[in-house]
Amino acid sequence: MSAPRRAWIPPAWAPYLFVAPFFALFAVFGLFPLLFSLWLAFQSWEPTGGLGAMHWVGLDNFAFAIGDEWFWKGLWNTLWLSVMSGVPQHLVALPLAAFIDRRVRRGRDWVVGAYFLPYITSTVAVAILFASFFSTDYGLVNTTLQRLAGISGIDWLNRPEFIKPAIAMVVFWRFLGFNLVLYLAAIQTIPRDLYEAAALDGATPWRQFLHITLPSLKPMIFFGVTLSVIGGLQLFEEPFVLTNGRGGSDQAGMTAAMYLYRMAFDFNDFGGASAMSWLLFLVVLGMTWLTHRLLKPSE
């Protein structure tokens, strides 16, 4: 009987080899771009000159970004859109999830799937669709307003006062279903005995929602709001497509992510764009910390 063959790879190495592809891909496509952008934030670089064209400028890029009024305008637009599209998502998704859980029995999966569909649809396709909805002359939105309220001729995507509300409506519509699925999944984990006991004590559905559903959903609300804050502050695709990549009239639809994109690829200032991206990261970090302080689940 032949002796057992010696393993080519020691068994102790096997787990590390299995996870090695992930770490290799993460290092190349995640960690390296992150560190390179941090290095680039302290450089002045003309990309056409190659890597040898870099020269150290210290904190000049950060000073330029902090003093750039357009960066602050983009950041203000981003915060406005984040709040005006994010808050309604949760105010609607929470009671809607509770209603579906309590009232919808047949076809619940189809109803939830219909709400979730916009989230998995191509962002560009959604933005192009809504661009036609907001058309001044033949758009569905203006046609509806004309028939219901006699309001007509709103130029949604060219007048500064209407650009941000139009973008906020698109973002709200796209992410409502995502939050609905989160809350519905969390509601279904709440013990039904609590609702039955409350009903026996004479609690109305509204009081059950306030005193059972909402307290039980606090961890999920914290999670969902945190995702909305992070996603809202990085908003890019919807305003980019709806404003043809230019931010619209008076840059009313230009977000911080759009502006740093233009700084890099339109104005070839990759150092300034990198500095702005790290400042935006600090804003996201600060807003996430604030969200944690305000909505931290009970220990």
C-alpha positions in Angstrom: 0.0 0.0 0.0 1.5 3.3 -1.1 2.3 6.0 1.4 -0.2 8.9 1.5 0.8 11.9 -0.7 2.0 14.9 1.1 -0.3 17.9 0.7 1.1 20.5 -1.6 -0.5 23.3 0.5 -0.3 23.0 4.3 -3.8 22.7 5.8 -3.2 25.7 8.0 -2.8 27.9 5.0 -6.0 26.8 3.3 -8.4 29.4 5.0 -6.1 32.2 4.1 -5.8 31.1 0.5 -9.6 30.9 0.1 -10.0 34.5 1.3 -6.9 35.8 -0.5 -8.8 36.7 -3.8 -11.1 39.0 -1.9 -8.2 40.8 -0.2 -6.3 41.0 -3.4 -9.3 42.6 -5.2 -9.9 44.9 -2.3 -6.3 46.0 -2.2 -6.3 46.8 -5.9 -9.7 48.4 -6.4 -10.5 49.6 -2.8 -7.5 50.3 -0.7 -5.1 51.6 -3.4 -7.5 54.2 -4.8 -8.3 55.4 -1.3 -4.7 55.9 -0.3 -3.8 57.3 -3.7 -6.6 59.9 -3.4 -5.3 60.9 0.0 -1.7 61.3 -1.4 -3.2 63.2 -4.3 -4.9 65.7 -2.0 -1.5 67.1 -1.1 -0.3 67.3 -4.7 -0.7 69.5 -7.8 -1.0 67.2 -10.7 -1.7 67.5 -14.4 -2.7 64.0 -15.5 -1.4 64.4 -19.1 2.1 64.8 -17.7 2.1 61.4 -16.0 2.9 60.6 -12.4 6.2 62.5 -12.7 4.2 65.7 -13.1 3.1 65.6 -9.4 4.6 68.1 -7.0 3.9 68.6 -3.3 1.7 71.6 -2.4 0.9 70.6 1.2 -2.5 71.9 2.5 -3.0 74.3 -0.5 -5.7 72.1 -2.0 -7.6 72.0 1.2 -7.3 75.7 1.6 -8.6 76.2 -1.9 -11.5 73.8 -1.3 -12.5 75.6 1.9 -12.4 78.9 0.2 -14.3 77.8 -2.9 -17.8 79.2 -2.8 -19.0 76.7 -5.4 -17.9 73.8 -3.2 -19.9 75.2 -0.3 -22.9 75.7 -2.6 -22.7 72.1 -3.7 -22.4 71.0 -0.1 -25.5 73.1 0.8 -27.4 71.6 -2.1 -26.4 68.1 -1.0 -27.6 68.7 2.6 -30.9 70.1 1.3 -31.5 67.2 -1.0 -30.4 64.7 1.7 -33.0 66.1 4.2 -35.8 66.8 1.8 -35.6 63.4 0.1 -34.5 61.3 3.1 -36.9 62.4 5.8 -40.1 61.7 3.8 -38.7 58.3 2.9 -38.9 57.2 6.5 -42.0 59.1 7.4 -43.9 57.3 4.6 -42.1 53.9 4.7 -42.7 53.3 8.5 -46.5 53.6 8.6 -46.7 52.0 5.1 -44.8 49.0 6.3 -47.0 48.7 9.4 -50.2 49.0 7.2 -48.9 46.3 4.7 -48.0 44.0 7.6 -51.5 44.4 9.3 -53.8 44.7 6.3 -52.3 43.1 3.2 -52.5 39.3 3.2 -52.9 38.2 -0.4 -50.3 39.3 -2.8 -48.1 40.9 -0.1 -44.9 39.9 -1.9 -46.2 41.5 -5.2 -47.0 44.7 -3.4 -43.6 44.9 -1.7 -41.9 43.9 -4.9 -43.6 46.8 -6.7 -42.3 49.3 -4.2 -38.8 47.7 -4.2 -38.6 47.7 -8.0 -37.4 51.3 -8.4 -34.4 50.6 -6.1 -33.1 47.9 -8.3 -33.8 49.7 -11.6 -31.0 51.5 -13.4 -30.5 54.9 -11.9 -29.9 56.4 -15.4 -33.1 54.8 -16.7 -35.1 56.2 -13.7 -33.6 59.7 -14.1 -34.3 59.7 -17.9 -37.9 58.6 -17.2 -38.4 61.4 -14.7 -36.9 63.9 -17.0 -39.7 63.2 -19.4 -42.2 63.4 -16.5 -41.0 66.8 -15.6 -41.1 68.1 -19.2 -42.6 71.6 -19.3 -45.0 71.1 -22.1 -46.0 67.5 -22.2 -44.7 66.1 -18.9 -47.0 64.0 -16.7 -46.3 66.1 -13.6 -47.4 69.4 -15.3 -50.4 67.7 -16.9 -51.6 66.4 -13.6 -51.1 69.8 -11.9 -53.0 71.5 -14.7 -56.0 69.2 -14.3 -56.1 69.1 -10.5 -55.1 72.6 -9.5 -55.0 74.7 -12.7 -51.2 75.1 -12.4 -49.3 74.9 -15.7 -46.0 75.7 -17.4 -43.6 74.9 -14.5 -40.1 74.5 -15.9 -38.9 72.0 -13.4 -35.4 71.3 -14.7 -34.4 74.8 -15.8 -35.6 77.2 -13.0 -33.4 77.2 -9.9 -36.4 77.1 -7.4 -37.8 73.9 -8.9 -34.6 71.9 -9.7 -33.9 70.7 -6.2 -37.6 69.7 -5.4 -37.6 67.7 -8.7 -34.4 65.9 -7.8 -35.7 65.2 -4.3 -38.9 63.7 -5.6 -36.9 61.3 -7.8 -34.6 60.2 -4.9 -37.7 59.8 -2.6 -39.4 57.6 -5.2 -36.4 55.5 -5.8 -35.4 54.7 -2.2 -38.9 54.5 -0.6 -39.1 50.8 -1.4 -35.7 50.0 0.1 -36.7 51.5 3.5 -40.1 49.8 3.2 -38.5 46.4 2.9 -36.2 47.1 5.9 -39.1 48.2 8.2 -41.4 45.4 7.0 -38.7 42.8 7.7 -38.2 44.3 11.2 -41.9 44.4 12.0 -42.3 40.7 11.2 -39.8 39.9 13.9 -41.9 41.5 16.6 -43.8 38.9 18.7 -47.5 38.8 17.8 -48.3 38.1 21.4 -47.6 41.8 22.2 -50.2 43.0 19.8 -52.8 40.4 21.0 -52.2 41.4 24.6 -52.5 45.1 23.7 -55.7 44.4 21.7 -57.2 42.6 24.7 -56.4 45.7 26.9 -58.3 47.8 24.4 -55.4 49.5 22.6 -56.3 50.8 19.2 -54.1 50.0 16.2 -52.7 53.6 16.4 -51.6 53.1 20.0 -50.2 49.7 19.2 -48.1 51.4 16.5 -46.9 54.1 18.9 -46.2 51.9 21.9 -45.1 48.6 20.4 -44.1 49.0 16.8 -42.0 52.2 17.0 -40.0 51.2 20.1 -39.3 47.8 18.7 -38.1 49.3 15.4 -35.6 51.8 16.9 -32.5 49.7 15.9 -33.8 49.4 12.4 -34.7 53.1 12.2 -31.2 53.9 13.3 -29.8 51.6 10.6 -32.1 53.0 7.9 -31.5 56.6 8.7 -27.8 56.1 8.8 -27.8 54.6 5.3 -30.0 57.5 4.1 -27.5 60.0 5.5 -24.5 58.4 4.0 -26.2 57.8 0.6 -27.8 61.3 0.6 -24.4 63.1 1.1 -22.9 61.1 -1.8 -25.8 61.9 -4.1 -24.6 61.9 -7.7 -26.4 59.9 -10.4 -29.9 61.4 -10.2 -28.9 65.1 -10.3 -26.1 64.4 -12.8 -28.6 62.9 -15.4 -31.4 65.3 -14.7 -29.2 68.4 -15.1 -27.1 66.9 -18.0 -24.0 66.9 -15.7 -23.9 70.7 -15.3 -26.0 71.2 -12.1 -28.8 73.2 -13.8 -29.5 76.9 -13.8 -27.5 78.7 -11.1 -26.0 75.3 -10.2 -29.2 74.7 -8.1 -28.9 70.9 -8.7 -25.1 70.6 -8.3 -24.2 68.3 -5.4 -20.8 68.1 -3.7 -20.1 64.8 -5.4 -20.9 66.3 -8.8 -18.7 69.3 -8.2 -15.6 67.3 -7.2 -16.3 65.1 -10.3 -16.2 68.2 -12.5 -13.1 69.5 -10.7 -11.3 66.3 -11.7 -12.6 65.5 -15.2 -13.7 68.9 -16.5 -11.1 71.2 -15.0 -8.3 68.6 -14.6 -7.7 69.6 -11.0 -7.3 66.1 -9.5 -5.6 67.4 -6.4 -8.4 69.9 -5.5 -11.0 67.2 -6.2 -9.2 64.7 -3.9 -9.1 67.3 -1.2 -12.8 68.0 -1.6 -13.6 64.3 -1.5 -11.8 64.0 1.9 -13.6 67.1 3.2 -16.9 65.5 2.1 -15.8 62.3 3.9 -15.4 64.3 7.1 -18.9 65.8 6.6 -20.3 62.3 6.1 -18.4 61.1 9.2 -19.8 64.0 11.3 -23.4 63.5 10.2 -23.2 59.8 10.8 -21.9 60.5 14.3 -24.7 63.0 14.9 -27.2 60.4 13.7 -25.7 57.9 16.1 -26.0 60.4 19.0 -29.7 61.2 18.2 -31.0 57.7 17.3 -28.6 55.4 19.2 -30.6 52.2 20.1 -31.0 51.4 23.7 -28.3 49.2 25.2 
